[in-house]
């Protein structure tokens, strides 16, 4: 019987450590903003999966949904070859940064980020 060292078991980490740190940073900001959406009366979460899990489990469901989304991103990027995983995670970081900044602006100003551009 051959033993496999523990460090050989697991997923291939996508991208660089700074890219992973950027992903988890904007993911966390988005998570906090999403949790606040369920607390403040003037903002509404639109993601039906997050809303369903909130109705089912409360704020724990929101955290659970966020963990699922992060797991999907890490899982997909771990399956991609090296150049594609960096591009994929970079794209997700950009999207999360856009969503998180929009959510933070909405929570602070009570106006969506794109409202000046809407008729």
C-alpha positions in Angstrom: 0.0 0.0 0.0 1.3 3.4 -1.0 0.7 6.4 1.1 -0.1 9.8 -0.5 1.4 12.8 1.3 -1.3 15.2 2.5 0.0 18.1 0.5 -0.6 16.1 -2.8 -4.3 15.7 -1.9 -6.5 18.7 -2.7 -7.3 21.2 -5.4 -4.8 23.1 -7.4 -4.8 26.7 -6.1 -5.8 29.0 -8.9 -3.8 32.1 -9.8 -1.3 33.8 -7.6 -1.6 34.3 -3.8 -2.3 38.0 -4.4 -5.1 37.2 -6.8 -6.6 34.8 -4.3 -6.4 37.4 -1.6 -8.1 39.9 -3.9 -10.9 37.4 -4.6 -11.5 36.6 -0.9 -11.3 40.3 0.0 -14.0 41.5 -2.5 -16.0 38.3 -1.8 -16.0 39.2 1.9 -17.0 42.8 1.3 -19.9 41.5 -0.9 -20.9 39.0 1.7 -21.1 41.7 4.4 -23.1 44.0 2.1 -25.5 41.2 1.2 -26.0 40.4 4.9 -26.8 44.1 5.4 -29.3 44.0 2.6 -31.5 41.7 4.8 -31.1 44.1 7.8 -31.8 47.5 6.3 -35.3 48.3 5.0 -34.3 50.3 1.9 -32.2 47.6 0.1 -33.3 44.3 -1.4 -31.2 41.3 -2.4 -32.1 40.1 -5.9 -30.4 36.7 -6.0 -33.1 34.1 -5.7 -30.8 31.4 -4.3 -29.6 33.8 -1.5 -33.1 34.9 -0.8 -34.3 31.2 -0.6 -31.5 30.3 1.8 -32.2 33.4 3.9 -35.9 32.4 4.1 -34.8 28.8 5.1 -31.9 29.5 7.5 -31.9 33.3 8.2 -28.6 35.2 8.0 -26.8 31.8 8.3 -28.3 31.0 4.9 -26.8 34.2 3.4 -23.3 33.1 4.6 -24.0 29.6 3.3 -25.0 30.9 -0.1 -21.8 33.0 -0.2 -19.7 30.0 0.7 -21.3 28.0 -2.1 -20.5 30.7 -4.6 -16.9 30.9 -3.5 -16.6 27.1 -3.6 -17.9 27.1 -7.2 -15.4 29.7 -8.3 -12.5 27.9 -6.6 -13.7 24.6 -7.9 -14.0 25.7 -11.5 -10.7 27.6 -11.4 -9.0 24.5 -9.9 -10.1 22.5 -12.9 -8.8 25.0 -15.5 -5.3 24.9 -16.8 -2.9 27.5 -15.5 -3.4 30.5 -17.9 -7.2 30.0 -17.9 -7.6 29.8 -14.2 -5.8 33.2 -13.8 -8.1 34.8 -16.4 -11.2 33.2 -14.8 -10.3 34.3 -11.3 -9.3 37.8 -12.5 -12.7 38.1 -14.2 -14.5 37.0 -11.1 -12.5 39.5 -9.0 -13.5 42.3 -11.4 -17.2 41.2 -11.2 -17.2 40.9 -7.5 -15.5 44.3 -7.1 -18.2 45.8 -9.3 -21.0 44.1 -7.4 -19.5 44.9 -4.0 -18.8 48.5 -4.8 -22.3 48.9 -6.1 -23.7 47.3 -2.9 -21.6 49.5 -0.6 -22.7 52.6 -2.5 -26.3 51.6 -2.1 -25.9 50.9 1.6 -24.2 54.2 2.3 -26.0 56.6 0.0 -29.4 54.7 -0.3 -29.0 55.2 -4.0 -27.8 52.5 -6.5 -24.5 53.2 -8.2 -26.2 53.3 -11.6 -29.2 55.4 -10.6 -27.8 58.6 -12.2 -27.7 56.8 -15.5 -31.2 55.4 -15.3 -34.1 57.4 -16.8 
